[in-house]
Amino acid sequence: MIPIDGQFILNAAGMRAAEAAAIARGVSEAELMDCAGRAVAQAVARLGAGRDILVLCGPGNNGGDGYIAAQALRSLGLTVRVAALAEPRSEGCRQAASQWNGPVEVLDHAAPAPVLLDALFGTGLSRGLETVAEQALARLAAKAWIRIAVDLPSGIATDDGRVLGDVPRFDVTLALGAVKPSHVLQPAASYMGQVRLLDIGVPVTSSVRVMARPDLPQPDANSHKYSRGMVAIVAGNMSGASELAATAALRAGAGYVLHLAAQSGGGAAQPHAVVRRAFTPDALGDERINAIVIGPGLGRDDDARRRLGAALGSGRPLIVDGDALHLVEAQALAEHIGPKILTPHGGEFAHLFGKPTADKLGATIDAARRTGAVVVHKGADTVIAAPDGRAILCPEASPWLSTAGTGDVLAGAIGAMLAVGLEPLAAAEAGVWLHAQAARRLGPAFIADDLADALSAVRG
């Protein structure tokens, strides 16, 4: 069982293509199913700790994986029963079912077992289970000590995170061959439990992957404050948000943070390491500035528009957040020369790009292409996409991030990563990872100020 951090993500069509390519190279469908079923059995044997097992088999290839897993588990000396939704319909499932040498129970009459293995339906499901199957699955899951899904819990769409009916929550989901979008996208991801990848002998590659721990730049003996990156924070009348971004940029490792306020003052503000000046039209002309963060607390008045125009016209790398996302046009972003990262939450994304479809991944990739920017589409299932089609899906972070100011902290952290020289997609991933790790370290009921300070502890 392989942790999914950094692993490739394939949608249903991509997984079918990968399997077809493997078959074209001489591996039979039966061999692929045998490999998958045996990998599932090994995982279930470890997870079940010797307890009795009930395998639920559907009529397609997911059910075939279940039949092979059941026979492999029985060969290990474990007590295994099989319950089927219907007779096998695919050739692969028929061949696999012929290898099971025990009885097959009717699904809606099956008695529960401590270990429930759901192999009813996996990749490619487009509609919810019929009532009888849905009720049987719910009944058996409620009585199980551990609930394990093969590839995806039955009733989950593969590609967009949709839950297609009344689906029980599982403890472990065993992804076959590649991670699928719904293993990470909400609301489906909350039904998966721990997701682990099983190697089934199918080589995969993709432009989409799961977020991984980044390789963060580290200072050396020759480093100085400017080589570590200078971040300019363009503030507005609500200075608290921009102060949070400034603190976060420092705590994430920037060597110099310049807070350009709407008006002079703020000398008593902390941390004192932030350099504070009043914004002027030529304030962004300093060639040492490596990244500009604009949006936190910016406001939406004429002065805010002028400051945004100056940032866009500077040609400097940009992080565009908050109010700036309500003031800017997608075309203006596309015309900006220089790297740029947008950090919208759902409402800001809808304002700038129109209400997204259920396909958050596809919508975010499209937004990145339209603007030429890396887009960090925030939420419980943050999606990061680059203009060239690469994308990163981020596992669910702490729900305590749902408090005012945490987005400002994220903008500052990403600003520090961009300023130190990471390319925009890598900078966005590093900032999101730091943000999530700081939240995890803090536990419950933190505030954004705590989050900004906690970045130092996870920066190493």
N, C-alpha and C positions, 0 to 999 in steps of 0.2 A: 504494500500500500504506500503510495507516494503522496506527500503533501502537494497541494496544487499551486503553491507560490511560484510564480514565474512560468507556469506551464502554458502551452499553446491552448487556444480555445477554438473549437470548430462548431459551426452550426450543423443542423441535421444534414443539409445537402453536402457540406464539406466533409462530414464524417463518411457519408455514403461514397463520396468520390475517393477518399483515402482507402476505404475498404476495397473499392473496385480496382484501384491501382495496385493494391497488394495482390488481389486475385489475378490481375493481368501479368504479374511477375511470377506467377506459378503457385501461389498459395491458394488452396481451395477454400470455399465458404465453410465447409465442414471443419477444416483445420482451424479457421479463425474462430468459429463458434466453440470448438473444443478448448482452444486456448483461453477464450473469455470465460467459459464455464468453470474451468479448473482454477483460473485466477480468482474468480468469485468464491469458489469453495475454500481455497486457502485462507482468504480473508475472513470468511464466515466462521471457519473453524477456530481462528484466533479470537474473534470477537465474541463468539458464543460460549466460550469457556466450558465446553462439554455438555451444554444443555440441549434438550430436544429441539429439533428444527422443523418448521413448517415452511415449505417452498410453494409459493403461489405462481403458477405458470399460465401465461397467456397463450394465444394461438399463433403468435408470430415469432420472430427471431429472438426477441427478449425472453419469451417463454422457453425457447430452445436453450438459451444460456442457463435458465433455471433448471431444466431437466438434467443437463450435464453436471451442473453444480450439485444437484441432489445426489446423483450417482457417485460423484467423487467424494462427497461428504460421507455417504454410506460406506464407501470403501475404506474410509478412515476409522470406521467402527462407531460412528455417531448414529444416533437415532433420528431418522429423517422420514418425513411424510411429504407427499406432494398433493396439492389440490389444484385443479385446473378450471379455468373459466369456460373453456370450450375445447373441442377437438383441434389438434394442430392444423393450421391452414397453409403455412409456408412449407416448402420442401425442407428447408433447414430445420424447422421445428419438428417436422415428422421424423427426420432422421435422428434428431437428438432425443425425442420421446421414446424411440425404439431402444435406446440404450438404458433407459430407466427400468430396473427389474422389480419394482415394487408396485403396489396398487396406486391408482389415481383417484382421489376423492373429488366430489363435486364441490366447487368453491363455496356456494352459499350454505352447504351443510357441514363444512369442515369445522372441527374443534380447534381451539387455539393451541399454541405452543409457546414456550418461553422465547424462542428465537423465531422471528418472522422475517422471511426473505421474500420481498416483493419483486417478482419477475413477470408481472402481468403485461405491462407496456413500458417501453423506454423511449429512445430517440424517435422523433417523427410524429408523436401524437398530436392531433389537431382538434380533438374534441374531448369532452369529459367522459368519464366512465358511465355506462348505463347504471340505472338505479340499483339493480341487484348486486352488481359487482362493487359499486361504491359502498353500499351498506355492508357487504361481507368484508371488504378490506378494512373499513372503520371498526367493525366488531372485532376482528382478529388482531388489529393493531392495538386496540384498547387493552387487550388481555396479555400482550407480549411483554417480556422483560426487556428485550432490545428489538428495535425495528430497523431493518437494513433494506435499502432499495438497490436494485440492479440498474445502473446507469442513471435513471431518474425515477423518482416516485411516480407511480401511476396516477395520471391526472394532471401532470405538469407539461406545459408546452416546452419545446426544446430551446427555441431561439430568442424569446423575448421576455421571459420571466413571468408569463401569465400562469395563473392557477385556474384550471378548467372546471373545477367542481369542488366538492367537499373532500379534501385530501388530508389524510392524517399526517402528523409531523413525525419525521423519521429521526433516528439517532445517528445513522451513518448512511451515506450514499456513496456507492462504488462507481465512479465514472469509468466507462470502458473506452480505452484508447486515447481519449482526449477529453479535456474539460469542455462542457457545453455552456453557452451563454446563461442558461437558467440556473446553473450551479452557483452563479454569482449575482445575477440580476434579481431584484425584488419585484413582486413579493415572493416569488418561487424560492429564492435562496433561504428564506426563513423556515422552509419545510424540510430542508436537506439534512439538518444536523451537521456532523463533520463530513466534509467531502474529501474522499481519497481517490487517487487515480490508480487504475490498474493497467499495466502494460499487456496488451493482447496481441503484440506482434505486428501492429500496423504502424509504419512510419508516418508521422504527421508533421506538418508545418503550417504556419498561419501568420497573418499580420496582426492578429489579436491574441493577447495573452493576459494572464492574471498578474496583478501587481506583485512585485517581489522586493525584498530588502535591497535598497539601492547601494551602489558603491559611492559613498559620499566623499567629495574632495577633502583632503586634510592639509593643513598648513605644514610647512617644513621650516628648516632653519633660515631659509631665504625669504620667507613670507613677510609681508607688511600689510598695513590696513587697506591699502588700495589694491594689492594683489589678491586679497581675500574678497574683494568685490565691494563696490560702493552702490548703495541703494538709495534712491530719492523717493520719498513718500510725498505725494502731492495731496495736501489736506484741504478740507473745506471748513465750513462753519461748525460742524459737529466734530470737534477735534479728538474726542475719545476713541472713535473708530480708527482714525489714522495713527493715533498714539499706540494702539494695540498692534497695528501692522508694523510700526517702526520697532517696537520692542521685539516682536516675533522675528523680524529680519535679523536683528542683532543676535538673539538667542539661537537662531538657526545657523549662525556662523558668518554673517556678513562682517567685513572689517570696518565699514564706515556706513552709517545711516544718517541721511540728511532729511529732516522733517521740514517741509516747506509749507508753512501755515498760511491761512487766508489773511492773517494780520500778524503784526509783530507781537511779541510777548511769549509767555509760556516758559520763562526761565526756571520756574520752580517745578516744572514737570519732571517726572522720572520715567525711565532711567536717565541720569545725567549724561550717560555716554552718547545719547542721541544728540546730534547737532541740529539746532532749531534756528531757522531763519524765516523771514517773511517771503512769500512767493512774489516774484517779479517776472516780467515777461522773458528776461534772459536767464532766469534761474536754472533752467535746464540745459544751458549751453556749456556747462562744465564737462569737458571731454573725459574726465575721470568717472563720470556716472556710467555704471554698467547696466543698470536696470531701473525703470521707473514703475512705481506702484501707484495707480490712480483709481479712485472710486470709493474706498472706505470713508464714510462721513463727508463725501464731496458736496452733497447737495445737488439740486437740479435747477438752480437759477442761472442768470446770465453769466455771473462770475464763474460758476462751475463750468459752464460751456466754454468759456475762454480758456480756463486752465486745461480742460480736456483737449481743446484745439492745440494748445502749446505742446502738450505731451505727444499728441499724434504727429505734429509737425517736427518734433525733435529728431525723429529717425532712430531714437534709442530703443532698445528692447523694452517692451511694455508688459505689465500685468494689469489687466482691465477688470475691475471688480465693482460690485455694489452699484452706487448711483451712476457711475460712468456707463454701465451697461444699459441704463435707461436713456441716456443722452446720446449715445453713439449710434450710427447707422452701420449695418453690415457692410455696405459698400465702402464707407470711410475706413473701416478696419482693413478691408481687402487692399485699399490703396496705400496704407501705411507701409513704408519701407523699413524693414527691420523685423526681428523676431517679436512675437507677441503671444501672450497666453491670456485667455478669457476664463473667468471663474464664475459662471452663473449658477445659481440654484434654479429650481424648476420654474419659478415665476419669472425670473430674469431671462431664462432661456426662451420661454414662451413670448416674452415681450420682444426679444431681438429676432427670433427665428420663426415665430408662430408656434402654436400649440403642437408639441411633438406627438407622434403616433405612439402606439404601445411599444414600438421598437426603439427603445432609448439608445441602444448601441448604434443603430443605423442613423437615427436622427443626429446624434452627436458627430459621427463621422461626416455626415453631409454638412453640418454647420462648420466643421473645421475646413472642409474643402471650399465652402463659399467665402470664408473670411481669410483664408491663408494663415489661420491662427491655430495653435493648440487650444482645444476647448476642454476645460475641466467642468463637466456637467455634474454638479454636486448633488448629494443625496445619500440615503442609506446604501445605495449601490452606485457610488461615484464612477463615472465613465470618463476616461481621458482619451481624446482622439487627436491625431495629427492630420494636416492637410494631405499627406501622401497615403492615407488610409490605414496607417498603423493605429492600434487602439489598445488600451489597457483597462481591464475591469478590476475594480477594487473591492475586496471582500468587505462585508459590513463592519463599520467602525462602531465605537461606543455610542449608544443612543443618547448619552449625556452631552454629546456635541450639539444637541438641539437647544442651544441657548444663545442669547444675543452676543455677538462679537466674535464667535469662533470662526466665521468666514473671513473676518478681517485678519485674524491670526494666520489663517491659511494663506491669504494673499501675501502677507509679509514673508512667510517661510518660503513660498515659491519664489518671491523676489530675490531672496538671498541665494537660492540655488541657481537662478538664472544669472545673477551678477557674478557668481564665482566661475562661470564659464560653461556650465552644462548646457547642452542643446535643449530647446524648449520642451520636447516630450520628456526627456530625462529629468529636467528641472521640475516639471509638473509632478511627475511620479515621486520624486524625492520629497517634494513639499507635502504631498498628500500622505506619504508614508510617515514622515516625521510627525505630522499633525495627528494621525491615527495612533501612533505609538505613544505620544505625549498624553493623549486622552486615556488610553488604556492604563498608563502608569498612574494617572491621578485617581482612577476609580469613580465613584458616584459624586454627583452634585457639585462639580467644580464650576468655576466661572472662567470667562475668557482670559482674564488677567492671569489666573493660575496656569491656563493652557500655554500662554505665551512664555511664561517663565519656565515651564516644564520642558520646553524644546531643548534647552541646554543639556538636560540629563540624558536625552536620547540621541543627541547629535553625533556622538562618537562613532 
